[in-house]
Amino acid sequence: MGKNSTIDTKEQILNAAEKLFASLGFAGTSLRAIIREADVNLAAIHYHFGSKEELFSAVVRRVAQPIVEEQLRQLTILEESNNLPSVPEIFTAFITPPLQMIQQGSEECRIHAQFMGRCRAEPYPVQKLAEQEFRNSQQRFLYILTKVLPHQSPTELKWKLDLVVAMLVRTLNQMEQSEIFSEDNLVEDIDELVQRLVTFISYGISA
């Protein structure tokens, strides 16, 4: 098997697994179903991923990596400023990258959004697999919040940030039913959505 064939097979498995995990959840998706969807054999899944749990983690990692990288890039810009960033600036950097997935309007991006929403609804052991891929980003944002809001304890801010994540994931999970995908208004709708969410979050996080 050539290198390109190996990459194609791995991508086929990841694509099929994400689609099924997004629709049916971790427990509802069997390796047999992934094999059928990806048109591969069981040996290919074991060769590339080892187990269903490792495959799930790889799907999360593929979705999370570009989001986390962009979140941290935007946060680094804020941190390098001479002044502490405002709460709205921090949360604009936090929520914009995942919502930017939707701007492309592709089927792949819609599945990404649905998958992220499904991850939050999974039982804790499965949620934990997903949370690990976003931990670095969330720790960095939590740290800057403790600097900007020193009167609030790290524990309280962690709780509030977790609520923000829950709200963001809920928003992503509802995208398929939203008018955010309507015809020519996609980009404008995303920008407006970010502004509205940031305004809502900023009041709550500062209270």
Residue, then its C-alpha position, 0 to 999 in steps of 0.5 A: m500500500g502506497k503512502n497516498s493510499t494510506i493517507d486516503t484510507k485514514e481520512q476515509i475512516l476519520n470522515a466516516a467516524e466523525k459523520l456517524f459519531a455526530s449523528l449517533g453518538f459514541a455509544g450508538t456508533s459501532l466499528r462495524a458501521i464505521i467500516r461500512e461507511a468508510d468502505v474499509n475493513l476492520a484491520a485498517i481501523h486497528y492499524h491506523f487507530g487501534s480502538k474505537e476510543e482512540l479513533f474518537s480521540a483522533v476525530v476530536r483532535r482533527v476538529a480541535q487542532p485548527i480551532v485551538e491554534e487560532q484561539l491561541r494566536q488571537l490570544t497571543i496578540l492580546e497578551e502582547s499588547n501594552n494593556l490588559p485586554s478587555v473581557p469582550e476582547i478575550f471572549t471574541a478571541f475565544i468564540t470566534p474560531p469555532l464559529q468561523m467553521i460555519q462561515q464556509g458553509s460546507e457539509e464538512c463544516r456542518i458535520h464538525a459543528q454537529f460533532m462538537g455539539r454531540c461531544r458535550a452531550e456524551p457521558y463524562p468518560v467520553q466527554k473527557l476524551a474530547e475535553q483533553e484536546f481543548r485543555n491547553s486553550q482553555q487553561r490559557f484563557l482562564y489564566i488571562l481572565t484571572k489577570v483581568l478579573p482579579h477579584q474573582s477566584p480561579t474556581e469561579l472563573k473556571w466554572k463560568l468559562d465552562l458555562v461559556v463552553a456549554m453555551l458555545v457548544r449548544t450554539l454549534n449543535q443548533m446550527e443546522q436548524s438556524e437561519i445562519f445557513s441562509e443563502d447570502n447572509l452567512v458571513e454577516d450572520i456569523d459576525e452578528l452572532v459573535q457580537r451578540l454572544v460576546t455581549f451576553i457573555s461579558y455581562g455574565i462573566s464580569a458579575 
